[in-house]
């Protein structure tokens, strides 16, 4: 398994295509938590189940004001067909060319197979990795770890806000 970037690391910025004529940059999502879900391939059974799960519980992610983004080395047309087939409500980004460049920056690329690891990252509002996890490639990591990380991030923000309020009051 790869050595993915650890919590506390500034998340590498990137700009990747969502469609043939639209791109999304990580910096565009600043100010809110971001869930990056790297996955090997659109049409594999485990990936399909994983993305369908995130789609199903998308309202839970929205409770934390978190944006979910899927990333694989598949092309935009493949992503479009997959997203349409699975009725996905979050963007799939194409790390196609140069192949796996963003996955490599996050330590989430499998050079031998030429695909992304099944790696998850929760990035805080300032663009710092708050939580990361790399699942065995054949195992759906589920969403419990992501939801726990989002809850912990929310608690951290709330306690930080209380400290700031107390400091201003004194």
OpenMM code with the backbone's topology and positions (N, CA, C; nanometers):
from openmm import Vec3, app, unit

residues = "UNK UNK UNK UNK UNK UNK UNK UNK UNK UNK UNK UNK UNK UNK UNK UNK UNK UNK UNK UNK UNK UNK UNK UNK UNK UNK UNK UNK UNK UNK UNK UNK UNK UNK UNK UNK UNK UNK UNK UNK UNK UNK UNK UNK UNK UNK UNK UNK UNK UNK UNK UNK UNK UNK UNK UNK UNK UNK UNK UNK UNK UNK UNK UNK UNK UNK UNK UNK UNK UNK UNK UNK UNK UNK UNK UNK UNK UNK UNK UNK UNK UNK UNK UNK UNK UNK UNK UNK UNK UNK UNK UNK UNK UNK UNK UNK UNK UNK UNK UNK UNK UNK UNK UNK UNK UNK UNK UNK UNK UNK UNK UNK UNK UNK UNK UNK UNK UNK UNK UNK UNK UNK UNK UNK UNK UNK UNK UNK UNK UNK UNK UNK UNK UNK UNK UNK UNK UNK UNK UNK UNK UNK UNK UNK UNK UNK UNK UNK UNK UNK UNK UNK UNK UNK UNK UNK UNK UNK UNK UNK UNK UNK UNK UNK UNK UNK UNK UNK UNK UNK".split()
positions = [
    Vec3(0.0825, -0.1185, 0.0000),
    Vec3(0.0000, 0.0000, 0.0000),
    Vec3(0.0871, 0.1251, 0.0000),
    Vec3(0.0342, 0.2282, -0.0570),
    Vec3(0.1078, 0.3536, -0.0708),
    Vec3(0.1213, 0.4258, 0.0632),
    Vec3(0.2151, 0.5168, 0.0675),
    Vec3(0.2302, 0.6076, 0.1819),
    Vec3(0.1606, 0.7371, 0.1449),
    Vec3(0.0366, 0.7489, 0.1865),
    Vec3(-0.0398, 0.8686, 0.1531),
    Vec3(-0.0018, 0.9829, 0.2468),
    Vec3(-0.0367, 1.1041, 0.2058),
    Vec3(-0.0057, 1.2211, 0.2880),
    Vec3(-0.0765, 1.2119, 0.4224),
    Vec3(-0.0064, 1.2543, 0.5246),
    Vec3(-0.0553, 1.2433, 0.6625),
    Vec3(-0.1318, 1.3681, 0.7051),
    Vec3(-0.2156, 1.3538, 0.8075),
    Vec3(-0.2825, 1.4704, 0.8641),
    Vec3(-0.1801, 1.5756, 0.9072),
    Vec3(-0.2204, 1.7022, 0.8924),
    Vec3(-0.1311, 1.8127, 0.9254),
    Vec3(-0.0550, 1.8648, 0.8053),
    Vec3(-0.0592, 1.7911, 0.6945),
    Vec3(0.0092, 1.8309, 0.5714),
    Vec3(-0.0805, 1.9245, 0.4915),
    Vec3(-0.0228, 2.0295, 0.4358),
    Vec3(-0.0981, 2.1160, 0.3459),
    Vec3(-0.1356, 2.0345, 0.2226),
    Vec3(-0.2635, 2.0306, 0.1903),
    Vec3(-0.3107, 1.9522, 0.0753),
    Vec3(-0.2598, 2.0155, -0.0536),
    Vec3(-0.1934, 1.9378, -0.1388),
    Vec3(-0.1471, 1.9942, -0.2661),
    Vec3(-0.2659, 2.0445, -0.3489),
    Vec3(-0.2545, 2.1669, -0.3979),
    Vec3(-0.3605, 2.2208, -0.4817),
    Vec3(-0.3556, 2.1525, -0.6180),
    Vec3(-0.4672, 2.1511, -0.6864),
    Vec3(-0.4741, 2.0915, -0.8193),
    Vec3(-0.5918, 2.1522, -0.8936),
    Vec3(-0.5879, 2.1377, -1.0229),
    Vec3(-0.7006, 2.1699, -1.1099),
    Vec3(-0.7167, 2.0516, -1.2033),
    Vec3(-0.8356, 1.9905, -1.2005),
    Vec3(-0.8625, 1.8732, -1.2835),
    Vec3(-0.9952, 1.8913, -1.3566),
    Vec3(-1.0065, 1.8285, -1.4735),
    Vec3(-1.1327, 1.8370, -1.5472),
    Vec3(-1.2449, 1.7580, -1.4807),
    Vec3(-1.3641, 1.8190, -1.4813),
    Vec3(-1.4864, 1.7536, -1.4365),
    Vec3(-1.5612, 1.7052, -1.5610),
    Vec3(-1.5598, 1.7884, -1.6648),
    Vec3(-1.6177, 1.7545, -1.7947),
    Vec3(-1.5161, 1.7962, -1.8998),
    Vec3(-1.5514, 1.7787, -2.0257),
    Vec3(-1.4589, 1.8159, -2.1333),
    Vec3(-1.4292, 1.9656, -2.1347),
    Vec3(-1.5197, 2.0469, -2.0797),
    Vec3(-1.4975, 2.1910, -2.0830),
    Vec3(-1.5056, 2.2600, -1.9470),
    Vec3(-1.5057, 2.1837, -1.8379),
    Vec3(-1.5101, 2.2421, -1.7038),
    Vec3(-1.4063, 2.1760, -1.6143),
    Vec3(-1.3421, 2.2585, -1.5330),
    Vec3(-1.2430, 2.2082, -1.4379),
    Vec3(-1.2806, 2.2538, -1.2974),
    Vec3(-1.2211, 2.1886, -1.2005),
    Vec3(-1.2401, 2.2247, -1.0606),
    Vec3(-1.1034, 2.2260, -0.9942),
    Vec3(-1.0787, 2.3293, -0.9155),
    Vec3(-0.9536, 2.3399, -0.8407),
    Vec3(-0.9832, 2.3209, -0.6929),
    Vec3(-0.8910, 2.2616, -0.6224),
    Vec3(-0.9073, 2.2461, -0.4779),
    Vec3(-0.9228, 2.3828, -0.4125),
    Vec3(-0.8478, 2.4821, -0.4586),
    Vec3(-0.8553, 2.6165, -0.3995),
    Vec3(-0.9956, 2.6761, -0.4140),
    Vec3(-1.0735, 2.6320, -0.5139),
    Vec3(-1.2111, 2.6801, -0.5299),
    Vec3(-1.3005, 2.6364, -0.4140),
    Vec3(-1.2587, 2.5340, -0.3417),
    Vec3(-1.3394, 2.4772, -0.2338),
    Vec3(-1.2945, 2.5242, -0.0958),
    Vec3(-1.1971, 2.6161, -0.0905),
    Vec3(-1.1501, 2.6684, 0.0380),
    Vec3(-1.2654, 2.7270, 0.1162),
    Vec3(-1.2563, 2.7169, 0.2483),
    Vec3(-1.3605, 2.7717, 0.3334),
    Vec3(-1.4643, 2.6686, 0.3746),
    Vec3(-1.4490, 2.5463, 0.3247),
    Vec3(-1.5388, 2.4379, 0.3637),
    Vec3(-1.4588, 2.3083, 0.3667),
    Vec3(-1.5038, 2.2111, 0.4449),
    Vec3(-1.4345, 2.0820, 0.4433),
    Vec3(-1.4505, 2.0142, 0.3062),
    Vec3(-1.3490, 1.9413, 0.2673),
    Vec3(-1.3507, 1.8687, 0.1402),
    Vec3(-1.3149, 1.7231, 0.1674),
    Vec3(-1.3917, 1.6338, 0.1093),
    Vec3(-1.3617, 1.4907, 0.1141),
    Vec3(-1.3102, 1.4524, -0.0233),
    Vec3(-1.1840, 1.4128, -0.0303),
    Vec3(-1.1274, 1.3609, -0.1546),
    Vec3(-1.1305, 1.2093, -0.1466),
    Vec3(-1.1950, 1.1472, -0.2434),
    Vec3(-1.2032, 1.0011, -0.2489),
    Vec3(-1.1347, 0.9542, -0.3765),
    Vec3(-1.0071, 0.9151, -0.3639),
    Vec3(-0.9352, 0.8563, -0.4767),
    Vec3(-0.9817, 0.7118, -0.4893),
    Vec3(-1.0037, 0.6663, -0.6134),
    Vec3(-1.0484, 0.5289, -0.6347),
    Vec3(-0.9907, 0.4771, -0.7664),
    Vec3(-0.9762, 0.3445, -0.7798),
    Vec3(-0.9071, 0.2892, -0.8966),
    Vec3(-0.9759, 0.3091, -1.0319),
    Vec3(-1.1046, 0.2770, -1.0433),
    Vec3(-1.1677, 0.2793, -1.1756),
    Vec3(-1.3194, 0.2902, -1.1637),
    Vec3(-1.3790, 0.3652, -1.2546),
    Vec3(-1.5227, 0.3883, -1.2501),
    Vec3(-1.6068, 0.2607, -1.2460),
    Vec3(-1.5797, 0.1671, -1.3313),
    Vec3(-1.6733, 0.0557, -1.3504),
    Vec3(-1.6391, -0.0693, -1.2720),
    Vec3(-1.5410, -0.0621, -1.1835),
    Vec3(-1.5110, -0.1815, -1.1035),
    Vec3(-1.6196, -0.1977, -0.9974),
    Vec3(-1.6509, -0.3206, -0.9582),
    Vec3(-1.7604, -0.3428, -0.8624),
    Vec3(-1.7404, -0.2714, -0.7284),
    Vec3(-1.6202, -0.2774, -0.6733),
    Vec3(-1.5961, -0.2142, -0.5428),
    Vec3(-1.6078, -0.0621, -0.5548),
    Vec3(-1.5521, -0.0051, -0.6606),
    Vec3(-1.5598, 0.1403, -0.6804),
    Vec3(-1.7038, 0.1847, -0.6991),
    Vec3(-1.7787, 0.1081, -0.7753),
    Vec3(-1.9193, 0.1411, -0.7958),
    Vec3(-1.9950, 0.1428, -0.6644),
    Vec3(-1.9716, 0.0419, -0.5807),
    Vec3(-2.0370, 0.0360, -0.4493),
    Vec3(-1.9941, 0.1524, -0.3610),
    Vec3(-1.8644, 0.1847, -0.3626),
    Vec3(-1.8121, 0.2930, -0.2797),
    Vec3(-1.8730, 0.4270, -0.3195),
    Vec3(-1.8732, 0.4580, -0.4485),
    Vec3(-1.9271, 0.5857, -0.4938),
    Vec3(-2.0791, 0.5910, -0.4723),
    Vec3(-2.1478, 0.4785, -0.4907),
    Vec3(-2.2930, 0.4737, -0.4661),
    Vec3(-2.3226, 0.5002, -0.3181),
    Vec3(-2.2403, 0.4468, -0.2283),
    Vec3(-2.2573, 0.4705, -0.0854),
    Vec3(-2.2423, 0.6197, -0.0544),
    Vec3(-2.1362, 0.6836, -0.1084),
    Vec3(-2.1145, 0.8257, -0.0818),
    Vec3(-2.2296, 0.9086, -0.1382),
    Vec3(-2.2835, 0.8647, -0.2499),
    Vec3(-2.3981, 0.9327, -0.3083),
    Vec3(-2.5209, 0.9185, -0.2184),
    Vec3(-2.5421, 0.7988, -0.1675),
    Vec3(-2.6576, 0.7717, -0.0820),
    Vec3(-2.6539, 0.8538, 0.0467),
    Vec3(-2.5344, 0.8676, 0.1039),
    Vec3(-2.5242, 0.9416, 0.2302),
    Vec3(-2.4761, 1.0858, 0.2097),
    Vec3(-2.4831, 1.1331, 0.0858),
    Vec3(-2.4422, 1.2700, 0.0541),
    Vec3(-2.5076, 1.3726, 0.1469),
    Vec3(-2.6362, 1.3562, 0.1840),
    Vec3(-2.6961, 1.4519, 0.2790),
    Vec3(-2.6231, 1.4566, 0.4138),
    Vec3(-2.5643, 1.3457, 0.4562),
    Vec3(-2.4861, 1.3464, 0.5811),
    Vec3(-2.3615, 1.4326, 0.5656),
    Vec3(-2.2950, 1.4220, 0.4521),
    Vec3(-2.1777, 1.5056, 0.4261),
    Vec3(-2.2186, 1.6531, 0.4228),
    Vec3(-2.3339, 1.6808, 0.3642),
    Vec3(-2.3804, 1.8193, 0.3534),
    Vec3(-2.4108, 1.8803, 0.4899),
    Vec3(-2.4478, 1.7976, 0.5885),
    Vec3(-2.4704, 1.8487, 0.7238),
    Vec3(-2.3438, 1.9141, 0.7795),
    Vec3(-2.2281, 1.8675, 0.7325),
    Vec3(-2.0997, 1.9238, 0.7748),
    Vec3(-2.0501, 2.0300, 0.6761),
    Vec3(-2.1351, 2.0632, 0.5778),
    Vec3(-2.0997, 2.1583, 0.4709),
    Vec3(-1.9767, 2.1103, 0.3939),
    Vec3(-1.9612, 1.9781, 0.3848),
    Vec3(-1.8456, 1.9187, 0.3180),
    Vec3(-1.8764, 1.8901, 0.1713),
    Vec3(-1.7807, 1.9199, 0.0867),
    Vec3(-1.7886, 1.8887, -0.0552),
    Vec3(-1.7175, 1.7555, -0.0788),
    Vec3(-1.7848, 1.6625, -0.1437),
    Vec3(-1.7260, 1.5327, -0.1768),
    Vec3(-1.6799, 1.5370, -0.3215),
    Vec3(-1.5582, 1.4872, -0.3453),
    Vec3(-1.5005, 1.4856, -0.4788),
    Vec3(-1.4373, 1.3481, -0.5013),
    Vec3(-1.4777, 1.2805, -0.6074),
    Vec3(-1.4152, 1.1543, -0.6459),
    Vec3(-1.3053, 1.1813, -0.7476),
    Vec3(-1.1954, 1.1068, -0.7377),
    Vec3(-1.0837, 1.1243, -0.8314),
    Vec3(-1.0323, 0.9873, -0.8742),
    Vec3(-1.0218, 0.9684, -1.0061),
    Vec3(-0.9550, 0.8491, -1.0597),
    Vec3(-0.8831, 0.8886, -1.1884),
    Vec3(-0.8103, 0.7951, -1.2442),
    Vec3(-0.7362, 0.8226, -1.3675),
    Vec3(-0.8217, 0.8010, -1.4922),
    Vec3(-0.9488, 0.7678, -1.4752),
    Vec3(-1.0378, 0.7543, -1.5901),
    Vec3(-1.0613, 0.8903, -1.6551),
    Vec3(-1.0959, 0.8898, -1.7835),
    Vec3(-1.1208, 1.0120, -1.8584),
    Vec3(-1.2565, 1.0728, -1.8276),
    Vec3(-1.2775, 1.1967, -1.8716),
    Vec3(-1.4008, 1.2682, -1.8423),
    Vec3(-1.5238, 1.1998, -1.9017),
    Vec3(-1.5102, 1.1381, -2.0191),
    Vec3(-1.6266, 1.0731, -2.0819),
    Vec3(-1.6652, 0.9481, -2.0042),
    Vec3(-1.5679, 0.8778, -1.9557),
    Vec3(-1.5934, 0.7596, -1.8717),
    Vec3(-1.6623, 0.8031, -1.7423),
    Vec3(-1.6100, 0.9096, -1.6808),
    Vec3(-1.6716, 0.9634, -1.5591),
    Vec3(-1.8162, 1.0058, -1.5849),
    Vec3(-1.8393, 1.0716, -1.6977),
    Vec3(-1.9740, 1.1198, -1.7288),
    Vec3(-2.0724, 1.0038, -1.7397),
    Vec3(-2.0325, 0.8988, -1.8076),
    Vec3(-2.1197, 0.7819, -1.8227),
    Vec3(-2.1432, 0.7142, -1.6879),
    Vec3(-2.0371, 0.7001, -1.6097),
    Vec3(-2.0472, 0.6366, -1.4779),
    Vec3(-2.1371, 0.7187, -1.3843),
    Vec3(-2.1150, 0.8503, -1.3795),
    Vec3(-2.1936, 0.9370, -1.2923),
    Vec3(-2.3413, 0.9354, -1.3334),
    Vec3(-2.3659, 0.9340, -1.4633),
    Vec3(-2.5039, 0.9303, -1.5118),
    Vec3(-2.5691, 0.7965, -1.4754),
    Vec3(-2.4964, 0.6879, -1.4942),
    Vec3(-2.5486, 0.5542, -1.4639),
    Vec3(-2.5794, 0.5381, -1.3151),
    Vec3(-2.4931, 0.5947, -1.2296),
    Vec3(-2.5079, 0.5807, -1.0837),
    Vec3(-2.5840, 0.6972, -1.0199),
    Vec3(-2.6245, 0.7947, -1.1005),
    Vec3(-2.6986, 0.9120, -1.0512),
    Vec3(-2.6222, 0.9845, -0.9405),
    Vec3(-2.4920, 1.0041, -0.9624),
    Vec3(-2.4072, 1.0668, -0.8612),
    Vec3(-2.4346, 1.2168, -0.8515),
    Vec3(-2.4312, 1.2675, -0.7287),
    Vec3(-2.4579, 1.4087, -0.7020),
    Vec3(-2.3334, 1.4823, -0.6537),
    Vec3(-2.2183, 1.4319, -0.6882),
    Vec3(-2.0929, 1.5001, -0.6560),
    Vec3(-1.9994, 1.4819, -0.7751),
    Vec3(-1.9007, 1.5710, -0.7898),
    Vec3(-1.8152, 1.5654, -0.9085),
    Vec3(-1.7126, 1.4515, -0.9036),
    Vec3(-1.6861, 1.3985, -1.0220),
    Vec3(-1.5770, 1.3036, -1.0423),
    Vec3(-1.4725, 1.3753, -1.1265),
    Vec3(-1.3502, 1.3812, -1.0751),
    Vec3(-1.2427, 1.4519, -1.1445),
    Vec3(-1.1514, 1.3520, -1.2141),
    Vec3(-1.1065, 1.3917, -1.3333),
    Vec3(-1.0231, 1.3048, -1.4159),
    Vec3(-0.8751, 1.3387, -1.3996),
    Vec3(-0.8026, 1.2477, -1.3353),
    Vec3(-0.6571, 1.2604, -1.3162),
    Vec3(-0.5875, 1.1837, -1.4290),
    Vec3(-0.6332, 1.2111, -1.5516),
    Vec3(-0.5966, 1.1320, -1.6690),
    Vec3(-0.4650, 1.1738, -1.7331),
    Vec3(-0.4425, 1.3069, -1.7431),
    Vec3(-0.3240, 1.3533, -1.8138),
    Vec3(-0.2659, 1.4759, -1.7454),
    Vec3(-0.1423, 1.4753, -1.7010),
    Vec3(-0.0563, 1.3568, -1.6999),
    Vec3(-0.1106, 1.2526, -1.6010),
    Vec3(-0.1101, 1.1317, -1.6443),
    Vec3(-0.1778, 1.0225, -1.5732),
    Vec3(-0.1335, 1.0121, -1.4277),
    Vec3(-0.2333, 1.0295, -1.3393),
    Vec3(-0.2110, 1.0106, -1.1960),
    Vec3(-0.1288, 1.1181, -1.1284),
    Vec3(-0.1103, 1.2329, -1.1914),
    Vec3(-0.0237, 1.3379, -1.1328),
    Vec3(-0.0743, 1.3822, -0.9958),
    Vec3(-0.2048, 1.4014, -0.9814),
    Vec3(-0.2588, 1.4458, -0.8530),
    Vec3(-0.2512, 1.3314, -0.7520),
    Vec3(-0.2861, 1.2111, -0.7944),
    Vec3(-0.2756, 1.0954, -0.7051),
    Vec3(-0.1313, 1.0792, -0.6562),
    Vec3(-0.0361, 1.0995, -0.7433),
    Vec3(0.1049, 1.0902, -0.7034),
    Vec3(0.1385, 1.1957, -0.5988),
    Vec3(0.0873, 1.3187, -0.6167),
    Vec3(0.1144, 1.4265, -0.5215),
    Vec3(0.0605, 1.3936, -0.3821),
    Vec3(-0.0465, 1.3135, -0.3765),
    Vec3(-0.1067, 1.2733, -0.2490),
    Vec3(-0.0542, 1.1377, -0.2001),
    Vec3(0.0401, 1.0788, -0.2735),
    Vec3(0.0940, 0.9474, -0.2363),
    Vec3(-0.0066, 0.8368, -0.2588),
    Vec3(-0.1007, 0.8585, -0.3511),
    Vec3(-0.2125, 0.7653, -0.3704),
    Vec3(-0.2157, 0.7078, -0.5123),
    Vec3(-0.0981, 0.6763, -0.5669),
    Vec3(-0.0932, 0.6208, -0.7029),
    Vec3(-0.0242, 0.4858, -0.7007),
    Vec3(-0.0815, 0.3908, -0.7696),
    Vec3(-0.0241, 0.2562, -0.7825),
    Vec3(0.0453, 0.2481, -0.9179),
    Vec3(0.1748, 0.2718, -0.9156),
    Vec3(0.2534, 0.2794, -1.0392),
    Vec3(0.2414, 0.1512, -1.1224),
    Vec3(0.2514, 0.0368, -1.0574),
    Vec3(0.2501, -0.0914, -1.1285),
    Vec3(0.1203, -0.1117, -1.2071),
    Vec3(0.0058, -0.0777, -1.1453),
    Vec3(-0.1236, -0.0977, -1.2104),
    Vec3(-0.1697, 0.0244, -1.2891),
    Vec3(-0.1103, 0.1410, -1.2602),
    Vec3(-0.1494, 0.2626, -1.3305),
    Vec3(-0.2841, 0.3171, -1.2874),
    Vec3(-0.3201, 0.2956, -1.1599),
    Vec3(-0.4480, 0.3444, -1.1066),
    Vec3(-0.4245, 0.4113, -0.9710),
    Vec3(-0.5289, 0.4788, -0.9230),
    Vec3(-0.5230, 0.5391, -0.7898),
    Vec3(-0.5413, 0.4316, -0.6839),
    Vec3(-0.4827, 0.4566, -0.5691),
    Vec3(-0.5148, 0.3782, -0.4500),
    Vec3(-0.6590, 0.4098, -0.4120),
    Vec3(-0.7139, 0.3307, -0.3229),
    Vec3(-0.8443, 0.3624, -0.2643),
    Vec3(-0.8133, 0.4434, -0.1372),
    Vec3(-0.7899, 0.5729, -0.1571),
    Vec3(-0.7435, 0.6597, -0.0490),
    Vec3(-0.8435, 0.7710, -0.0233),
    Vec3(-0.8604, 0.8038, 0.1030),
    Vec3(-0.9555, 0.9060, 0.1458),
    Vec3(-0.8831, 1.0159, 0.2224),
    Vec3(-0.9270, 1.1390, 0.1987),
    Vec3(-0.8714, 1.2541, 0.2683),
    Vec3(-0.9855, 1.3462, 0.3089),
    Vec3(-0.9811, 1.3955, 0.4315),
    Vec3(-1.0685, 1.5044, 0.4740),
    Vec3(-0.9767, 1.6251, 0.4906),
    Vec3(-1.0097, 1.7297, 0.4169),
    Vec3(-0.9293, 1.8510, 0.4157),
    Vec3(-1.0091, 1.9621, 0.4834),
    Vec3(-0.9446, 2.0343, 0.5743),
    Vec3(-1.0165, 2.1388, 0.6485),
    Vec3(-1.0335, 2.2657, 0.5641),
    Vec3(-1.0973, 2.3643, 0.6230),
    Vec3(-1.1310, 2.4876, 0.5525),
    Vec3(-1.0094, 2.5648, 0.5031),
    Vec3(-0.8953, 2.5463, 0.5697),
    Vec3(-0.7731, 2.6171, 0.5299),
    Vec3(-0.6891, 2.5381, 0.4307),
    Vec3(-0.7343, 2.4195, 0.3924),
    Vec3(-0.6609, 2.3402, 0.2946),
    Vec3(-0.5577, 2.2471, 0.3548),
    Vec3(-0.5734, 2.2136, 0.4822),
    Vec3(-0.4807, 2.1225, 0.5500),
    Vec3(-0.5493, 1.9867, 0.5664),
    Vec3(-0.4748, 1.8809, 0.5418),
    Vec3(-0.5307, 1.7469, 0.5576),
    Vec3(-0.5572, 1.7226, 0.7056),
    Vec3(-0.6830, 1.6960, 0.7384),
    Vec3(-0.7246, 1.6709, 0.8761),
    Vec3(-0.7217, 1.5218, 0.9067),
    Vec3(-0.7527, 1.4391, 0.8063),
    Vec3(-0.7607, 1.2932, 0.8235),
    Vec3(-0.7302, 1.2288, 0.6895),
    Vec3(-0.6610, 1.1144, 0.6939),
    Vec3(-0.6361, 1.0396, 0.5708),
    Vec3(-0.6374, 0.8903, 0.6018),
    Vec3(-0.6740, 0.8139, 0.5007),
    Vec3(-0.6844, 0.6684, 0.5158),
    Vec3(-0.6660, 0.6021, 0.3800),
    Vec3(-0.5892, 0.4958, 0.3770),
    Vec3(-0.5707, 0.4174, 0.2551),
    Vec3(-0.6231, 0.2772, 0.2809),
    Vec3(-0.7254, 0.2400, 0.2075),
    Vec3(-0.7894, 0.1091, 0.2212),
    Vec3(-0.7219, 0.0092, 0.1282),
    Vec3(-0.7215, -0.1189, 0.1639),
    Vec3(-0.6786, -0.2176, 0.0647),
    Vec3(-0.7628, -0.1987, -0.0617),
    Vec3(-0.7018, -0.2143, -0.1769),
    Vec3(-0.7672, -0.1791, -0.3027),
    Vec3(-0.8961, -0.2583, -0.3291),
    Vec3(-0.9058, -0.3795, -0.2753),
    Vec3(-1.0232, -0.4631, -0.2988),
    Vec3(-1.1320, -0.4446, -0.1923),
    Vec3(-1.1114, -0.3491, -0.1000),
    Vec3(-1.2047, -0.3308, 0.0117),
    Vec3(-1.2686, -0.1924, 0.0061),
    Vec3(-1.4002, -0.1894, 0.0110),
    Vec3(-1.4733, -0.0643, 0.0188),
    Vec3(-1.4519, -0.0076, 0.1600),
    Vec3(-1.3920, 0.1112, 0.1718),
    Vec3(-1.3643, 0.1658, 0.3051),
    Vec3(-1.4881, 0.2175, 0.3776),
    Vec3(-1.6006, 0.2235, 0.3092),
    Vec3(-1.7211, 0.2749, 0.3725),
    Vec3(-1.7094, 0.4235, 0.3995),
    Vec3(-1.7963, 0.4714, 0.4880),
    Vec3(-1.8002, 0.6147, 0.5166),
    Vec3(-1.7829, 0.6485, 0.6639),
    Vec3(-1.7770, 0.5480, 0.7510),
    Vec3(-1.7677, 0.5754, 0.8946),
    Vec3(-1.6471, 0.6619, 0.9304),
    Vec3(-1.5313, 0.6301, 0.8729),
    Vec3(-1.4108, 0.7082, 0.9023),
    Vec3(-1.4234, 0.8522, 0.8577),
    Vec3(-1.4836, 0.8725, 0.7415),
    Vec3(-1.5027, 1.0088, 0.6905),
    Vec3(-1.5957, 1.0863, 0.7831),
    Vec3(-1.7088, 1.0246, 0.8184),
    Vec3(-1.8064, 1.0934, 0.9037),
    Vec3(-1.7489, 1.1237, 1.0417),
    Vec3(-1.6709, 1.0315, 1.0954),
    Vec3(-1.6058, 1.0558, 1.2252),
    Vec3(-1.5073, 1.1717, 1.2144),
    Vec3(-1.4300, 1.1740, 1.1049),
    Vec3(-1.3340, 1.2829, 1.0849),
    Vec3(-1.4062, 1.4171, 1.0708),
    Vec3(-1.5177, 1.4197, 0.9971),
    Vec3(-1.5933, 1.5439, 0.9819),
    Vec3(-1.6503, 1.5904, 1.1155),
    Vec3(-1.6962, 1.4968, 1.1975),
    Vec3(-1.7475, 1.5317, 1.3306),
    Vec3(-1.6347, 1.5867, 1.4179),
    Vec3(-1.5183, 1.5229, 1.4143),
    Vec3(-1.4030, 1.5706, 1.4920),
    Vec3(-1.3574, 1.7082, 1.4449),
    Vec3(-1.3621, 1.7298, 1.3148),
    Vec3(-1.3246, 1.8602, 1.2599),
    Vec3(-1.4234, 1.9675, 1.3067),
    Vec3(-1.5507, 1.9339, 1.3066),
    Vec3(-1.6540, 2.0274, 1.3542),
    Vec3(-1.6303, 2.0623, 1.5011),
    Vec3(-1.6023, 1.9617, 1.5831),
    Vec3(-1.5759, 1.9844, 1.7258),
    Vec3(-1.4517, 2.0708, 1.7447),
    Vec3(-1.3496, 2.0459, 1.6650),
    Vec3(-1.2261, 2.1251, 1.6739),
    Vec3(-1.2557, 2.2710, 1.6402),
    Vec3(-1.3339, 2.2953, 1.5339),
    Vec3(-1.3706, 2.4324, 1.4960),
    Vec3(-1.4501, 2.4997, 1.6070),
    Vec3(-1.5455, 2.4253, 1.6664),
    Vec3(-1.6277, 2.4829, 1.7727),
    Vec3(-1.5442, 2.5182, 1.8946),
    Vec3(-1.4544, 2.4298, 1.9345),
    Vec3(-1.3717, 2.4595, 2.0520),
    Vec3(-1.2748, 2.5734, 2.0217),
    Vec3(-1.2246, 2.5809, 1.8998),
    Vec3(-1.1370, 2.6911, 1.8606),
    Vec3(-1.2148, 2.8229, 1.8628),
    Vec3(-1.3409, 2.8178, 1.8173),
    Vec3(-1.4252, 2.9368, 1.8184),
    Vec3(-1.4531, 2.9848, 1.9610),
    Vec3(-1.4713, 2.8918, 2.0544),
    Vec3(-1.4947, 2.9274, 2.1943),
    Vec3(-1.3710, 2.9927, 2.2546),
    Vec3(-1.2544, 2.9404, 2.2202),
    Vec3(-1.1283, 2.9979, 2.2697),
    Vec3(-1.1124, 3.1399, 2.2168),
    Vec3(-1.1415, 3.1587, 2.0861),
    Vec3(-1.1308, 3.2927, 2.0267),
    Vec3(-1.2295, 3.3901, 2.0917),
    Vec3(-1.3514, 3.3438, 2.1167),
    Vec3(-1.4526, 3.4303, 2.1817),
    Vec3(-1.4089, 3.4692, 2.3231),
    Vec3(-1.3542, 3.3730, 2.3976),
    Vec3(-1.3073, 3.4004, 2.5331),
    Vec3(-1.1897, 3.4975, 2.5300),
    Vec3(-1.1018, 3.4835, 2.4328),
    Vec3(-0.9856, 3.5713, 2.4218),
    Vec3(-1.0309, 3.7142, 2.3925),
    Vec3(-1.1286, 3.7311, 2.3042),
    Vec3(-1.1779, 3.8650, 2.2717),
    Vec3(-1.2521, 3.9279, 2.3889),
    Vec3(-1.3199, 3.8431, 2.4678),
    Vec3(-1.3963, 3.8934, 2.5810),
    Vec3(-1.3074, 3.9393, 2.6965),
    Vec3(-1.1871, 3.8865, 2.7034),
    Vec3(-1.0996, 3.9223, 2.8170),
    Vec3(-1.0169, 4.0456, 2.7942),
] * unit.nanometer
topology = app.Topology()
chain = topology.addChain("A")
for resn in residues:
    res = topology.addResidue(resn, chain)
    for name in ("N", "CA", "C"):
        topology.addAtom(name, app.Element.getBySymbol(name[0]), res)
